[in-house]
Amino acid sequence: MSEDGISCRDLTPSYVSVTLFSLDRSYFRGFLLKATPATNGEGQALGTFVWFQENKTQVFTCEGGYKNTATHTNKVQVQSVVLQWRAPDYNVGDIVFRATVVVDFSTFWTGITEGLKPFTNDHVVPLKTPTRVERKHDQEDLSTCGIQKGCFLYPRHCINSGCEAAATFWLDGDRFQFFLTAKDASYVAVGFSTDKMMGGDETVSCTAGDILSVQHGYNNGHENQRLIQSQLLDLKVSRVNKQISCSFVRPIVTVVSIINQSASSLQTINKTFDLKEDYYMMIAWGHVKKVAMMSLVWVLLAGLLLVKPRYIRSLVNSDKLRKINLWLQVHRASTGVITLLTFLGIAIVLSEVKGSPSVQTTHKFLGWTVSFLLLFELFTGFLYPENSLEQPEDMENRLMTALKLLGKVAHRLLGFFTYIIALASMYSGFYVDYIPKAMREYSELVVVVWLTSQVMWVVVFQLAETYTPVLKGRGAENLQRSIQKIDIIILIVYFISLLLGSAFILSTVIVY
C-alpha cells in the first residue's frame, strides 16, 4: 500500500461528499476522519457527518461540535469509505479534512489531508484559538509543600528528585496555578472528583510525545472526552531525561459541557467544577508497577505449593494419600501453574521495565533463567514416579532405579536453585528507575526476612522428614499422637508465615 487519499466533491454550498480511499486500490481496516480549520490542525472538529456507510462507519461528537468525527466500526477490509459532510452554518474560512488510516498493527498512515475552500471569503467568523502550549517551564520546589502551596506527592513525603510523581497548586487571586511532574512517563494527568472513583470528573492531561499538549477533558468513567481548550491559560510542558513536567492556570470555577453521544440532536449538559468546594484530587502517569505482583506469585504459590508437598507428605499419616500419590500430583500441577504465571509475568514486566540498562538486563536475564529452570524442573519431575524406588533384583532395573534416584536428587537441588534465582530476580526488580526509594528499601527488607524464614523452614521440614518416622516407629501410641499434634502445629504456623509474607508483599503496592 503506497498511501491513502481524500477526495472532496461539492454537492451544495453546504454539503460535501468525502471519500477516503487507497491510491493503489489496496485494502485498509481502520480510519479516523475529521475536518479542522486550515490554520489549526489541532483545533476543534468542524461540521457534521450527515450520511455514512453504517456497515463500516460510525460517527461521534467531540470537541464541542456534533457528529463531527468519523471512524470504523469493525476490522473488515475496504478499499474506500464514503461520507457526506455538512458545513457549519457560518463561514469558517478554509478547512482541511485530516485522516489516519490503519492497514494493520505495523502499517498505518497519518497526516493524510485534503483542503476545501469556501464559496466566498465574505463574513468569515474567526474561531476560538486554543491556548498555545509553550515547550518549557520552570521546575517547582517541592520542599515548600504545606507551607506555600498544596501538594499531592508520590511516594508520600518525598522531596524534589525523590518524587516519582507530584502535583502542586496554589491560589493566585481568582485562579489556581497547577504544576504536574512524573518520572519515566510521556503523560501525566490530574483529575477532580467528588468521590474516590473516576467517572463524572474534570481532568487535565499533559502529553510530551511527538506533540506537546495540555488537554482539558471530562472523564465519564469509560473514557476521557476532550474539551475545547478555552478555559486553561499559560500552558507549559516539557520532557527532559524521561521526566515530564507541565504547568497551567485554571480559574476557580470552570464549566464543562457534557455531550450526549446517543442523542438524535445536539444535547449538552453543563457541569460546574468549583474548587472552593471539596474535591478528591487524583494523579495518573504513564507507567504501571508489576514487580510486587510477581513477587507475590513466588512468595505465596511457590511457598505453599512447592515447599509444602516436598516436605509435608512425611508429616501426614494417611495411607490413602500415599496410595494415590496426592502430594506428587499437587507438586507437579503447582510447578506447572507457577511456570505459566512466571512466563506471563515476564511478558508483562518486559513491556514495562524501563530502568537503567544494567538493571534492566540483569532483571531480564534472571527472569528468563527462572523460567527455563522451571521448564527443566517440570521435565525432571516427570522422569520418575514417586513410588518406584524399591530395590530391584536384575541389573537393568537397578540401573534404571539409580537413574531415577539421581533424577530425584537433581530435581530437588534444582528446585532450591530455582527458588534462589527467583528471589534474586525479585530483588533486582525493585531496582528499576521508577521504583521509589522508600518502596525499594521496604521491599529489600521484606525479601531478606522472607529468605531467612524460608531457610529456617527448610531446616525444620528437613528435620521433620528425617526424624519423625524414626520417633513414631520407636515411641508408644501416646508419643505418636503427640508427634502428630506437633506436626499439625508446624503446618499451621508455616501457612500463617506464608500469608504474612504475602501480606507484606501486597503492602508495597498499597503503602507506596
C-alpha positions in Angstrom: 0.0 0.0 0.0 1.6 3.2 -1.1 -0.6 5.7 0.7 -4.2 6.8 1.0 -6.0 9.9 -0.1 -9.1 12.0 0.4 -11.3 13.5 -2.3 -14.0 16.1 -1.7 -16.8 16.9 -4.1 -19.2 19.8 -3.5 -22.9 18.7 -3.6 -24.4 22.0 -2.5 -22.9 25.1 -0.9 -23.4 23.4 2.5 -22.9 19.7 1.7 -19.8 17.9 0.6 -19.2 14.3 -0.4 -16.0 13.0 1.2 -14.2 9.8 0.0 -11.3 8.2 1.8 -9.5 5.7 -0.5 -6.3 3.8 -1.2 -4.3 5.2 -4.1 -3.2 1.8 -5.3 -6.6 0.1 -4.6 -5.3 -2.0 -1.7 -7.3 -2.6 1.4 -7.3 -1.0 4.9 -9.1 -1.8 8.1 -9.4 1.3 10.2 -9.6 5.1 9.9 -10.2 8.3 11.7 -11.5 11.4 9.8 -12.5 14.9 10.7 -12.5 18.5 9.3 -10.5 21.2 11.1 -9.6 24.8 10.5 -6.8 25.1 7.9 -4.8 27.3 10.2 -5.0 25.0 13.2 -4.9 21.2 12.7 -5.2 20.6 16.4 -8.3 22.8 16.7 -11.9 21.7 17.1 -13.6 19.4 14.6 -16.0 21.3 12.3 -19.3 20.5 10.6 -21.4 17.3 10.8 -21.3 14.0 9.1 -24.9 13.5 8.0 -24.6 10.3 6.0 -22.2 7.4 6.0 -21.9 3.6 5.3 -23.2 2.1 8.5 -21.7 -1.3 7.8 -18.2 0.2 8.2 -18.5 3.7 9.7 -19.7 5.3 12.9 -19.7 9.0 13.8 -19.4 10.6 17.2 -19.3 14.0 18.8 -16.2 15.6 20.2 -14.6 19.0 20.9 -17.8 21.0 21.0 -19.4 20.0 17.7 -22.0 17.4 16.8 -21.2 14.1 15.0 -18.1 15.7 13.7 -15.7 12.8 13.8 -15.9 9.5 11.8 -14.2 6.2 12.5 -14.5 2.5 11.7 -16.9 0.1 13.4 -15.1 -3.2 12.6 -11.9 -4.7 11.1 -13.5 -5.6 7.7 -11.1 -4.7 4.9 -12.2 -2.0 2.5 -10.7 0.0 -0.4 -12.7 3.2 0.3 -15.3 4.8 2.5 -17.8 7.5 1.5 -19.5 10.0 3.8 -21.5 13.2 3.4 -20.4 16.2 5.4 -22.4 19.3 6.2 -20.5 22.6 6.7 -21.2 24.8 9.8 -24.0 27.3 9.5 -21.4 30.1 9.4 -18.4 30.7 7.2 -15.3 29.4 9.0 -12.9 30.0 6.1 -10.6 27.4 4.7 -10.8 23.9 6.2 -8.8 20.7 5.9 -10.0 17.2 6.1 -7.5 15.2 8.1 -7.3 11.4 8.3 -5.4 8.5 9.8 -5.7 5.1 8.0 -4.7 1.7 9.5 -3.8 -1.4 7.5 -2.6 -3.5 10.4 -0.6 -3.0 13.6 2.6 -2.3 11.7 1.3 -0.4 8.7 -0.6 2.8 9.1 -0.7 6.3 7.6 -1.1 9.6 9.4 -1.3 13.2 8.2 -3.5 12.5 5.2 -5.1 15.8 4.2 -7.3 17.4 1.7 -8.2 21.2 1.6 -11.6 22.7 1.0 -12.2 26.4 0.3 -15.5 28.2 1.0 -17.6 29.6 -1.9 -16.8 33.1 -0.7 -14.4 34.7 1.7 -17.0 37.2 2.9 -18.2 37.3 6.5 -15.6 34.7 7.8 -16.3 34.1 11.5 -13.0 33.7 13.5 -12.9 30.5 15.6 -11.6 30.2 19.1 -7.9 29.5 19.0 -6.7 27.0 21.7 -4.2 28.4 24.1 -0.7 28.0 22.8 1.4 25.4 24.6 5.0 26.5 25.4 7.8 24.0 25.2 9.3 24.9 28.6 8.5 25.6 32.2 10.2 26.3 35.5 10.7 23.5 37.9 8.9 23.7 41.2 10.5 23.5 44.7 8.6 20.7 46.4 10.3 21.4 49.8 7.8 24.2 50.4 4.8 21.9 50.2 2.3 22.5 53.0 3.8 26.0 53.6 3.4 28.0 50.4 1.3 25.5 48.3 -0.7 22.4 48.5 0.9 19.2 47.2 0.0 15.7 46.1 3.2 13.6 46.2 4.1 10.0 45.3 5.6 8.4 47.4 4.3 10.3 50.4 6.6 12.9 52.0 9.1 12.8 49.1 11.1 15.9 48.2 12.1 17.1 44.7 14.2 14.4 42.9 12.9 11.8 45.3 9.4 12.1 44.0 8.2 9.7 41.2 5.1 12.0 40.6 3.8 15.2 42.1 1.0 17.7 41.6 1.2 21.1 43.3 -1.3 24.0 43.4 -1.7 27.4 45.0 -4.3 30.2 44.8 -3.3 33.3 42.8 -6.1 35.8 43.1 -9.2 34.4 41.3 -7.4 31.4 39.7 -5.2 28.4 40.6 -1.7 27.7 39.5 -1.0 24.0 38.9 2.3 22.1 38.3 2.5 18.4 37.5 5.5 16.2 37.0 6.3 12.4 36.7 9.4 10.4 36.1 9.8 7.9 33.2 6.5 8.9 31.6 5.2 10.5 28.5 2.0 11.8 30.1 0.8 13.0 33.4 -2.8 13.9 34.3 -4.8 15.3 37.2 -8.5 14.8 38.0 -11.0 16.4 40.3 -13.7 14.1 41.6 -16.5 14.3 44.2 -15.7 10.7 45.2 -12.8 8.3 45.1 -13.7 6.8 41.7 -13.2 8.0 38.2 -16.4 9.0 36.4 -18.1 12.4 36.2 -14.8 14.2 36.8 -12.9 17.1 35.3 -9.4 16.2 34.0 -6.3 18.0 32.7 -3.8 15.8 30.8 -0.3 16.7 29.7 1.5 14.8 27.0 5.0 15.1 25.7 5.4 12.6 22.8 5.6 13.7 19.2 3.2 16.5 20.1 3.2 18.6 23.3 -0.2 19.2 24.7 -2.1 20.3 27.8 -5.7 19.0 27.3 -8.8 19.9 29.2 -11.1 16.9 29.5 -14.1 15.2 31.1 -13.9 11.6 32.3 -17.3 9.7 32.1 -16.0 6.6 33.8 -15.1 4.8 30.5 -13.1 7.3 28.5 -11.6 10.8 28.7 -13.5 13.3 26.4 -11.5 16.2 25.0 -12.9 19.7 25.6 -12.4 22.8 23.6 -9.3 24.4 25.1 -10.5 27.8 26.2 -10.5 27.9 30.0 -6.9 26.9 30.8 -4.2 29.5 30.4 -0.4 29.8 30.5 0.2 26.2 29.3 3.7 24.9 29.5 5.0 21.4 29.1 8.4 19.7 28.5 10.1 16.3 28.8 13.7 16.1 29.9 15.6 12.9 30.8 12.3 10.9 30.6 10.6 13.2 33.1 7.6 15.1 32.0 6.6 18.4 33.7 3.8 20.8 32.9 2.0 23.8 34.4 -1.2 25.6 33.7 -3.6 28.2 35.1 -7.1 27.2 35.9 -10.0 29.5 37.0 -11.5 28.7 40.4 -14.7 27.9 38.6 -14.8 26.0 35.2 -17.9 24.8 33.2 -17.7 21.5 31.4 -20.1 20.9 28.5 -21.0 17.2 28.5 -22.3 15.8 25.2 -25.0 13.1 24.9 -23.4 10.9 22.2 -26.6 8.8 21.6 -29.0 11.8 21.2 -30.6 12.4 17.7 -29.7 16.1 18.0 -27.0 18.0 19.8 -27.6 17.8 23.6 -25.2 19.1 26.2 -25.3 19.4 29.9 -23.2 22.0 31.6 -21.4 20.8 34.8 -19.7 23.3 37.1 -16.4 22.5 38.9 -15.8 25.0 41.7 -12.5 24.4 43.5 -13.8 26.4 46.5 -15.7 23.2 47.3 -14.2 19.9 48.3 -12.9 17.5 45.7 -10.7 14.4 45.7 -7.6 15.1 43.6 -6.2 12.2 41.5 -3.0 11.9 39.6 -2.0 9.4 36.9 1.1 9.0 34.8 2.5 6.6 32.2 3.7 3.5 33.9 2.4 0.6 35.9 4.2 -1.4 38.7 4.1 -5.2 38.4 7.2 -6.2 40.3 5.3 -6.7 43.6 2.7 -8.9 41.9 5.4 -11.2 40.5 6.9 -11.4 44.0 3.5 -12.4 45.4 3.4 -15.3 42.9 6.7 -16.7 44.2 6.1 -15.9 47.9 2.6 -17.4 48.1 2.4 -20.0 45.4 6.0 -21.3 45.5 6.0 -21.3 49.2 2.6 -23.0 49.5 2.7 -25.4 46.6 6.4 -26.2 46.1 7.8 -26.3 49.7 4.7 -28.0 51.2 4.4 -31.1 49.0 8.2 -31.7 49.2 8.3 -32.0 52.9 4.9 -32.3 54.4 4.0 -35.7 52.9 6.0 -37.4 55.6 4.2 -35.4 58.3 0.7 -36.6 57.4 -0.1 -40.2 58.4 -2.6 -41.2 55.7 -2.3 -44.5 53.8 -4.9 -43.3 51.3 -3.0 -40.2 50.4 0.2 -42.2 50.0 -1.6 -44.7 47.8 -2.8 -42.1 45.2 0.4 -40.1 45.4 -1.6 -36.9 46.1 1.5 -34.9 47.1 3.2 -35.8 43.8 0.3 -34.8 41.7 -0.1 -31.5 43.6 3.6 -30.9 43.3 3.6 -31.4 39.5 0.5 -29.3 39.0 1.7 -26.5 41.2 5.0 -26.3 39.3 3.2 -26.1 36.0 1.0 -23.3 37.3 4.0 -21.3 38.6 5.8 -21.8 35.3 2.9 -20.5 33.4 2.4 -17.5 35.7 6.1 -16.7 35.6 6.2 -16.7 31.8 3.1 -14.5 31.8 4.7 -12.1 34.3 7.9 -11.9 32.3 5.9 -10.9 29.2 4.2 -8.1 31.3 7.3 -6.9 33.1 9.4 -6.8 29.9 6.9 -4.4 28.4 7.0 -2.2 31.5 10.6 -2.2 32.9 12.3 1.0 31.9 15.2 1.1 34.3 18.9 1.7 33.6 20.4 -0.7 31.0 22.3 -2.7 33.6 19.4 -3.2 35.9 17.0 -3.9 33.0 19.4 -6.5 31.5 20.0 -8.2 34.9 16.3 -8.4 35.7 15.5 -9.8 32.2 18.3 -12.4 32.4 17.3 -13.6 35.9 13.6 -13.8 34.8 14.3 -15.9 31.7 16.7 -18.1 33.8 14.0 -18.8 36.3 11.5 -19.6 33.5 13.7 -22.1 31.7 14.8 -23.7 35.0 11.1 -24.2 35.8 10.7 -25.9 32.4 13.6 -28.2 33.2 12.2 -28.8 36.7 9.0 -30.0 35.1 10.9 -32.3 32.8 13.0 -33.9 35.6 9.9 -34.2 37.8 8.2 -36.5 35.3 11.3 -38.7 34.9 10.4 -40.8 38.0 7.3 -42.0 39.8 7.4 -41.4 43.5 6.8 -45.0 44.5 9.2 -46.7 42.1 12.4 -46.7 44.2 12.1 -50.2 45.7 15.2 -52.4 45.4 15.0 -54.3 42.0 16.6 -57.7 41.5 18.0 -57.5 38.0 20.8 -55.2 36.8 18.8 -53.4 34.2 16.2 -52.4 36.7 18.9 -51.5 39.2 20.4 -49.1 36.6 17.0 -47.6 35.9 16.3 -47.1 39.6 19.7 -45.5 40.1 19.0 -43.0 37.2 15.6 -42.2 38.8 17.2 -41.7 42.2 19.7 -39.4 40.5 16.9 -37.5 38.8 15.1 -37.2 42.1 18.2 -35.6 43.8 18.8 -33.3 40.8 15.1 -32.3 40.8 15.3 -31.3 44.5 18.6 -29.4 44.1 17.3 -27.7 41.0 14.2 -26.6 42.9 16.3 -25.0 45.6 18.5 -23.3 43.0 15.5 -22.0 41.0 13.9 -20.6 44.2 17.1 -18.7 45.0 17.3 -17.3 41.4 13.7 -16.3 41.7 14.4 -14.3 44.9 17.3 -12.6 43.1 15.1 -11.7 40.3 12.6 -10.2 42.7 15.4 -8.3 44.4 16.7 -6.8 41.1 13.2 -5.9 40.0 12.9 -3.4 42.8 15.9 -1.5 41.4 14.4 -0.3 38.1 14.3 3.5 38.0 10.7 4.1 38.5 10.5 2.2 41.9 10.5 4.8 44.7 13.5 4.6 47.1 11.2 4.1 50.1 9.5 1.2 48.3 12.8 -0.3 47.3 14.2 -0.2 50.9 11.0 -1.7 52.3 11.0 -4.4 49.6 14.6 -5.3 50.3 13.7 -5.8 54.0 10.7 -8.0 53.1 12.8 -10.2 50.7 15.6 -10.6 53.2 13.2 -11.5 56.1 11.4 -13.9 53.8 14.6 -15.6 52.6 15.7 -16.0 56.2 12.4 -17.5 57.2 12.4 -19.9 54.3 15.9 -21.2 55.2 14.6 -21.7 58.7 11.6 -23.6 57.4 13.8 -25.8 55.2 15.7 -26.9 58.2 12.5 -27.5 60.2 10.9 -29.6 57.5 14.1 -31.5 56.7 14.5 -32.5 60.4 10.8 -33.5 60.5 11.1 -35.5 57.3 14.2 -37.3 58.7 13.3 -37.9 62.4 9.6 -38.0 62.6 9.2 -41.5 61.1 12.0 -42.8 63.4 10.4 -41.4 66.5 6.9 -42.7 65.5 8.4 -46.2 64.9 10.1 -46.3 68.3 7.6 -44.5 70.5 4.5 -45.6 72.2 1.0 -44.8 71.0 0.7 -41.7 73.2 4.1 -40.4 71.9 2.9 -40.9 68.3 -0.2 -38.9 68.9 1.8 -36.1 70.5 4.2 -36.0 67.5 1.2 -35.9 65.2 -0.2 -32.8 67.0 3.2 -31.1 66.8 3.2 -31.8 63.0 -0.2 -30.1 62.7 1.0 -27.1 64.7 4.1 -26.8 62.4 1.9 -26.8 59.3 -0.4 -24.1 60.8 2.5 -21.9 61.7 4.0 -22.3 58.3 0.8 -21.4 56.5 0.5 -18.3 58.7 4.0 -17.3 57.7 3.1 -17.7 54.0 0.1 -15.4 54.5 2.1 -12.8 56.4 4.8 -12.8 53.6 2.1 -12.3 51.0 0.5 -9.5 53.0 3.9 -7.7 53.3 4.4 -8.0 49.6 1.0 -6.6 48.8 1.6 -3.8 51.2 4.4 -2.5 49.0 1.7 -1.6 46.4 -0.8 -0.3 48.9 1.5 1.8 51.0 3.8 3.1 48.2 
